[in-house]
Structure formats: structure tokens, C-alpha cells
Amino acid sequence: MSDYTKRPEAPAPDILRCAYMELVVTDLEKSRNFYVDVLNLVVTKETEDAIYLRSAEEFIHHNLVLRKGPEAAVAAFAFRVRSQDEVEKAAAFYEELGCEVRRGDFVDGVRNAVRVVDPLGFPYEFFFEVDHVERLAWAYDRQAPGELVRLDHFNQVTPDVPNAIKYMENLGFRVTEDIKDDEGTTYAAWVRRKPTVHDTAMTGGDGPRMHHIAFATHEKHNILAICDKLGALRMSDQIERGPGRHGVSNAFYLYLRDPDGHRVEIYTQDYWTGDPDNPVVTWDVHDNQRRDWWGTPVVPSWYTDASRVLDLDGNLQPLVERTDAKEIDVTIGADGFSYTRKGDDEKGFKLGEQI
């Protein structure tokens, strides 16, 4: 494979947004109960071995595919592009990088897509042609108090964050926030195509793995309603972390674990990033407020657990260990170090730094 940190001569595809994830689950009935009966995602289509789900304000066929399989994993991180021509650009971009590229109709409702195993080992899909379905933004009679309205982002775990960010920038993503040390080493970064804080994030650890998929809701009280519902159903043990407020992204959050252990974030109230001169927010890796603005401790599973990903034939991708010597005796997680540097009274972030 060629150096994936160098920009290919082929232009990057014009990516609009993260659009859906295909998850492999081991028990379809239990997963349906979690995503449909508890979280109120809308069933677009159901087959013997798959369920296609969408959020309330979505008009494309699905934001999440649950497919029954022998081992829980992620089959695809899917991005929508601006036109069918951009799908072909994606194929050429990855072919120049020496990646495996396949064309086809991989799931119901999406046509003429391209799937690749990207240089980091993640299964990516790029598509434009998709069935439209009814948008339920006005169907208040069908919406729950904690209604999930949009797919917001993915979060990916990779052992080499600095080079991963170079690759994502070559793919057309822009950094909105990152975590660095005094020497300028990047430990995590949030990148976007749509004008929010991120469509995906590159965070440090053994990889390739999926840390979480995130759905947006409108207000903080929607997240509290989900917590109340889980408590009433005696399912509060599926709350892993939160509710709380992030420093990174400024968003209010809740993290849940589905029946297979896939991590799902419920997310609301980040900020606009669409201006061409939007400043990058850089957080000090030693500042604990970056991960929780209130200083609430992070549970150990946050740093250790993540979902495996598959290749294009459905096999588990091998894990590459993170071996940076600077991280010895320091816990690394989805948003950086887990300690605060003693005697440092300065703010842990710097506004306006451009990357």
C-alpha cells in the first residue's frame, strides 16, 4: 500500500455527512427491543436477518442496519456523497491508495455504492442513490419524550491518531477540536463535513475499532427522559456514562451499551462550525474538563471497550496495538489522558488555533 498520509492525485469525494452504520448483532430480538422499543427508532424495513432503522427527522431509508451474525461487530461506516459521480471519485481515491474497493448494492434501500477497507482498516461505504421515506418531524403523536431525531456522528479508535488525521484531511474532512500535549502531539481529533462539531472522530487506542455511534436529540431534557425510561424498565445497567456535559464539543451526552455491548451516545447541543475560518479548539491533554465539564470521573470501560470491525468479506479485522512510548503508565481513552497535570492552573484549551 502507498503512503496513506500523502494526498492522492485523484480528488477526494464530496462527502455530505455520516449517514448510517451497519452493525452485526447476535440476537436480533434483543437488539430490536433496545433500539425500537426503548430508544424509539423507526423501523423502515424488517427481514428475517436484518432490521433497518431511522431517526425521526430522517428522509433516507435508514440510519442504522442491525444484521444478525455470529459475533458482534461493525460491517460499515457509511457516508452520503453529493452525487453518483462522487461515488466514482471515492473509488478512484481509494484505488490510488491501494485499498480494496468493491461496487454494489450492499444493503436494502441503497444502490450503486462503493465499499472499501480504508488504510486504517475500517470498512467505509460511499453512496448517493437511496430510497426516500416519510420524514416524521411533524408526527408528534409517534414521538417519545426522548426522541432521537438525527444520526450525528461516529467515533473510531485507531493506534496512530496523527497520521489518521492527515488521511482524513486528505479525504476532505476538517478538524474542529483536538487534544494535544505541550509538544504538539495529537491524541484525538474531531472532524466534520456537515457544519457541526463532527461526523466522526479519531481517538487513540488499539484499532481499528468503533468506540460509539451517536444519535442527536433536541434538548437536554430528552436525555433525562431516556434515563427515566431506562430506570422505569429496570434497564439502568445499560447506562455506561452520564448524563453529563462534554468539554470537547460542549454537548450534553449520555452513553448506553446495547445488548451486544455496542456503545451508543445520545447527544445534543453542540455548535455551528460551517464558516470557512471556523477556529479549531485545542484542549490540553492534561485537562480533565475536556472529557466532562463537571469533572465527573470516567468509568474504566470507556477506555478499554470498543466494537471490532469487519473486512469486506465479513471477517474480523486484526487489531494493531497502540505502542507510543509516551503513553507508558498513562490511561488513554476516547478523548485522551485520564489525569490532570499537577500545578497547572491554566485553562486546558486554546481558542483560534488553526491546523
matplotlib code that plots the C-alpha trace (Angstrom):
import matplotlib.pyplot as plt

x = [0.0, 1.2, 1.7, -1.8, -0.8, 0.0, -2.8, -3.7, -3.8, -7.4, -9.8, -11.5, -15.3, -17.6, -18.9, -22.1, -22.4, -22.2, -25.4, -25.7, -23.9, -24.3, -24.0, -23.7, -25.7, -26.0, -29.7, -31.9, -34.9, -33.0, -31.5, -34.9, -36.2, -33.3, -33.3, -37.0, -39.0, -36.6, -35.0, -38.0, -36.0, -38.4, -38.5, -38.2, -37.9, -37.6, -36.4, -35.6, -32.0, -32.0, -33.8, -33.5, -34.0, -34.1, -34.4, -37.5, -36.3, -34.5, -35.8, -33.3, -34.1, -32.1, -29.5, -28.8, -28.9, -29.0, -27.9, -27.8, -24.5, -22.3, -20.2, -21.0, -19.0, -19.3, -19.8, -19.8, -19.4, -21.5, -21.2, -23.5, -21.9, -23.2, -23.9, -23.3, -20.2, -18.8, -19.2, -16.9, -14.4, -14.4, -13.5, -10.7, -9.4, -9.1, -7.8, -4.9, -4.2, -4.0, -7.1, -9.6, -12.6, -16.0, -19.0, -22.6, -25.9, -24.8, -28.0, -31.6, -32.6, -29.1, -27.9, -24.7, -22.5, -18.8, -17.3, -13.6, -11.3, -9.6, -5.9, -6.7, -8.6, -12.1, -14.9, -16.2, -19.2, -19.9, -23.3, -25.7, -28.6, -31.0, -34.7, -36.6, -39.1, -41.5, -39.9, -41.6, -40.6, -44.3, -45.6, -45.6, -48.1, -45.4, -42.5, -41.3, -40.1, -36.5, -36.9, -33.8, -34.0, -30.8, -27.7, -25.0, -21.6, -19.3, -16.2, -13.3, -10.4, -7.0, -3.4, -1.9, -4.0, -1.7, -1.4, -5.1, -5.9, -3.7, -5.6, -9.0, -8.0, -6.9, -10.4, -11.9, -12.7, -11.9, -10.7, -12.9, -11.4, -8.4, -6.4, -2.6, 0.3, 2.9, 5.0, 2.1, 1.4, -2.3, -4.1, -7.6, -9.3, -12.9, -13.5, -16.6, -18.2, -21.6, -21.4, -21.4, -18.5, -18.0, -19.2, -16.5, -13.6, -10.2, -9.3, -6.4, -6.2, -5.8, -7.6, -9.4, -12.4, -15.7, -16.0, -19.5, -22.3, -24.2, -27.8, -28.9, -31.9, -33.3, -32.8, -31.1, -34.5, -34.8, -31.7, -33.1, -36.3, -34.3, -32.7, -36.1, -37.4, -34.5, -34.9, -38.6, -37.9, -35.2, -32.6, -30.4, -27.4, -27.3, -26.3, -22.5, -21.7, -23.6, -25.7, -23.2, -21.7, -18.5, -15.8, -14.9, -17.9, -19.7, -22.5, -24.8, -24.3, -25.5, -23.7, -25.5, -24.5, -26.8, -27.3, -24.1, -22.1, -22.0, -21.8, -24.5, -24.3, -27.3, -26.0, -27.4, -26.4, -23.0, -22.3, -22.1, -18.8, -19.7, -17.7, -14.6, -12.5, -14.1, -11.4, -10.0, -10.4, -7.3, -7.5, -4.6, -4.2, -3.8, -7.1, -9.8, -12.6, -12.1, -14.0, -16.5, -17.1, -18.3, -15.3, -17.3, -14.9, -15.0, -15.7, -12.9, -14.9, -14.8, -11.1, -11.0, -14.1, -14.9, -16.5, -14.5, -14.8, -15.1, -13.4, -15.5, -15.9, -17.3, -14.1, -12.8, -10.1, -6.9, -6.1, -3.0, -1.8, -1.0, 2.6, 3.6, 6.2, 4.9, 1.8, 3.5, 1.7, -0.9, -4.5, -5.6, -9.2, -11.6, -10.7, -7.1, -5.3, -7.2, -5.2, -4.7, -1.1, -0.3, 0.3, -1.2, -3.7, -4.0, -7.1, -6.9, -7.9, -6.8, -9.2, -8.4, -5.5, -5.6, -4.4]
y = [0.0, 3.5, 6.2, 6.9, 10.3, 11.7, 13.3, 11.1, 12.8, 11.6, 14.1, 13.2, 12.6, 15.4, 13.9, 15.4, 13.7, 10.4, 8.6, 5.1, 2.3, -1.4, -3.3, -7.0, -8.2, -11.7, -11.6, -9.6, -9.7, -8.2, -5.6, -4.7, -4.2, -1.9, 0.3, 0.3, -0.3, 1.6, 4.3, 4.6, 4.4, 3.9, 0.6, 1.2, -2.5, -5.8, -9.1, -12.5, -11.5, -7.6, -4.6, -1.2, 1.8, 5.6, 8.6, 10.8, 13.6, 11.4, 11.1, 8.5, 4.8, 4.2, 5.4, 2.0, -1.5, -4.3, -7.6, -10.9, -12.6, -14.9, -12.2, -8.5, -6.1, -3.2, -4.0, -0.5, 3.2, 4.8, 8.4, 10.0, 12.0, 14.8, 12.8, 9.5, 10.9, 11.4, 7.7, 7.0, 9.6, 7.7, 4.5, 6.2, 7.9, 4.6, 2.6, 5.1, 4.4, 0.7, -0.2, -2.9, -1.4, -3.1, -1.8, -3.0, -2.9, -3.9, -3.2, -2.7, 0.9, 1.9, 1.4, 1.6, 2.2, 1.7, -0.1, 0.0, -1.1, 2.2, 2.5, 2.3, -0.9, 0.5, -0.6, 2.6, 2.9, 5.9, 6.2, 8.7, 6.7, 5.9, 5.3, 8.2, 7.5, 9.6, 12.2, 12.1, 15.5, 16.5, 13.2, 14.3, 11.6, 9.0, 10.7, 9.7, 12.2, 11.2, 11.2, 10.6, 13.0, 12.6, 10.4, 12.8, 11.0, 8.0, 7.7, 5.5, 4.0, 3.8, 3.4, 6.2, 9.3, 11.9, 10.0, 9.1, 12.8, 13.6, 10.9, 12.3, 15.8, 14.4, 12.8, 16.3, 16.4, 19.5, 19.4, 21.2, 20.2, 18.2, 17.2, 17.8, 17.8, 20.5, 19.1, 19.3, 15.6, 15.0, 12.3, 12.7, 14.9, 15.6, 16.1, 17.1, 17.5, 18.8, 22.1, 20.6, 19.5, 16.2, 13.5, 11.2, 11.3, 9.7, 8.6, 6.7, 3.0, -0.5, -0.5, -0.5, -0.4, 1.6, 3.4, 4.6, 5.7, 8.9, 10.0, 13.6, 14.7, 18.2, 19.2, 18.1, 17.1, 14.5, 12.7, 12.9, 11.3, 8.4, 7.9, 7.9, 5.4, 3.1, 3.3, 2.5, -0.5, -1.7, -1.3, 1.4, -1.0, -0.2, 3.4, 3.4, 7.0, 10.3, 12.2, 15.0, 17.7, 17.3, 19.9, 18.8, 19.7, 21.4, 18.8, 17.2, 13.4, 10.0, 6.7, 3.4, -0.1, -2.2, -5.9, -6.8, -4.1, -1.7, 1.8, 4.3, 8.0, 10.3, 13.7, 17.3, 21.0, 21.2, 24.3, 25.6, 25.0, 25.9, 29.1, 28.7, 30.3, 28.4, 28.3, 24.9, 24.3, 22.7, 21.1, 20.4, 16.6, 17.1, 18.9, 16.7, 19.1, 18.2, 14.9, 16.0, 19.7, 18.9, 16.8, 13.5, 10.5, 8.3, 4.6, 2.2, 0.5, 3.8, 3.4, -0.4, -1.4, -0.8, -2.8, -4.8, -4.1, -6.4, -6.6, -6.7, -10.5, -10.3, -11.3, -9.6, -7.1, -7.8, -5.3, -3.2, -2.2, 1.3, 1.4, 5.1, 5.1, 8.5, 6.7, 4.3, 4.3, 6.7, 5.7, 6.5, 6.7, 8.0, 11.6, 11.5, 11.1, 10.4, 12.6, 16.3, 17.7, 18.9, 22.5, 23.6, 26.4, 27.4, 26.7, 23.4, 24.7, 27.4, 29.0, 30.1, 27.7, 26.8, 23.4]
z = [0.0, -0.8, 1.9, 3.0, 4.6, 1.2, -0.8, -3.8, -7.2, -7.6, -6.0, -2.8, -3.0, -1.9, 1.4, 2.8, 6.1, 8.0, 7.0, 8.5, 10.2, 9.6, 12.9, 13.3, 16.4, 17.8, 19.0, 16.7, 19.0, 21.9, 19.7, 18.3, 21.9, 22.7, 19.6, 18.8, 22.0, 24.2, 22.0, 19.6, 16.4, 13.4, 11.6, 7.8, 6.9, 8.6, 7.2, 8.8, 9.4, 9.4, 10.7, 9.0, 11.4, 11.0, 13.3, 13.4, 11.1, 8.5, 4.9, 3.6, 4.0, 7.2, 9.7, 11.2, 10.0, 12.5, 10.9, 12.7, 12.8, 14.9, 16.5, 17.3, 15.1, 12.6, 9.0, 7.6, 8.4, 5.6, 4.2, 1.7, -1.1, -3.3, -6.5, -8.1, -9.8, -6.3, -5.6, -8.6, -7.2, -3.9, -5.8, -7.7, -4.5, -2.7, -5.6, -5.8, -2.1, -2.9, -0.9, -1.6, -3.4, -4.2, -6.0, -5.5, -3.6, -0.1, 1.9, 1.0, 0.1, -1.1, -4.7, -6.7, -3.6, -3.1, -0.1, 0.8, 3.5, 4.2, 5.1, 8.8, 8.4, 8.7, 6.3, 4.7, 2.3, 0.0, -1.7, -3.2, -4.7, -1.8, -1.3, 0.3, 3.2, 5.2, 7.4, 10.7, 12.1, 12.3, 13.7, 17.3, 18.1, 17.3, 19.0, 22.5, 25.2, 24.4, 20.6, 18.5, 15.6, 13.6, 13.3, 14.5, 14.3, 14.6, 16.8, 15.7, 17.6, 15.9, 17.1, 15.1, 15.5, 14.0, 10.7, 10.8, 10.9, 7.9, 6.0, 7.0, 6.0, 2.6, 2.4, 2.8, 6.5, 8.6, 12.2, 14.7, 18.0, 19.1, 22.1, 22.2, 24.7, 25.2, 22.3, 19.9, 19.7, 18.8, 20.8, 19.5, 16.9, 15.9, 12.1, 10.2, 6.8, 7.9, 9.9, 13.4, 15.6, 13.9, 11.6, 13.0, 15.5, 15.5, 19.0, 20.4, 21.2, 19.8, 16.5, 14.1, 16.4, 16.7, 20.0, 19.5, 17.2, 18.2, 17.7, 18.3, 20.2, 20.5, 24.2, 27.4, 28.9, 26.1, 27.5, 31.0, 29.7, 28.3, 31.7, 33.4, 30.9, 31.4, 35.2, 34.9, 32.7, 35.2, 32.4, 34.1, 34.0, 30.3, 31.1, 31.0, 31.5, 32.1, 31.7, 31.6, 29.5, 27.5, 27.3, 23.8, 21.6, 24.5, 24.0, 26.6, 26.5, 27.6, 26.8, 26.6, 25.8, 23.6, 24.3, 22.4, 24.1, 21.1, 22.6, 21.7, 22.5, 22.9, 22.1, 21.9, 21.8, 20.1, 17.9, 14.4, 12.6, 9.0, 8.4, 6.3, 9.1, 12.0, 14.7, 15.9, 19.6, 21.1, 24.5, 26.8, 27.1, 30.9, 31.4, 32.8, 31.8, 28.2, 28.7, 31.3, 32.0, 35.5, 36.4, 36.7, 36.7, 33.6, 34.1, 33.1, 30.4, 28.5, 27.9, 27.3, 25.4, 21.7, 18.9, 16.4, 12.7, 9.7, 6.3, 3.2, 3.4, 7.0, 8.8, 11.9, 11.2, 13.1, 15.9, 15.9, 19.4, 20.3, 21.3, 21.6, 24.4, 25.6, 26.9, 29.3, 32.7, 31.4, 30.7, 27.2, 26.1, 23.5, 24.5, 25.7, 29.0, 32.3, 34.7, 35.4, 35.4, 39.0, 39.5, 36.1, 36.7, 33.1, 31.0, 29.2, 25.8, 23.4, 21.0, 17.5, 16.7, 13.0, 11.8]

ax = plt.figure().add_subplot(projection="3d")
ax.plot(x, y, z, "-o")
ax.set_aspect("equal")
plt.show()
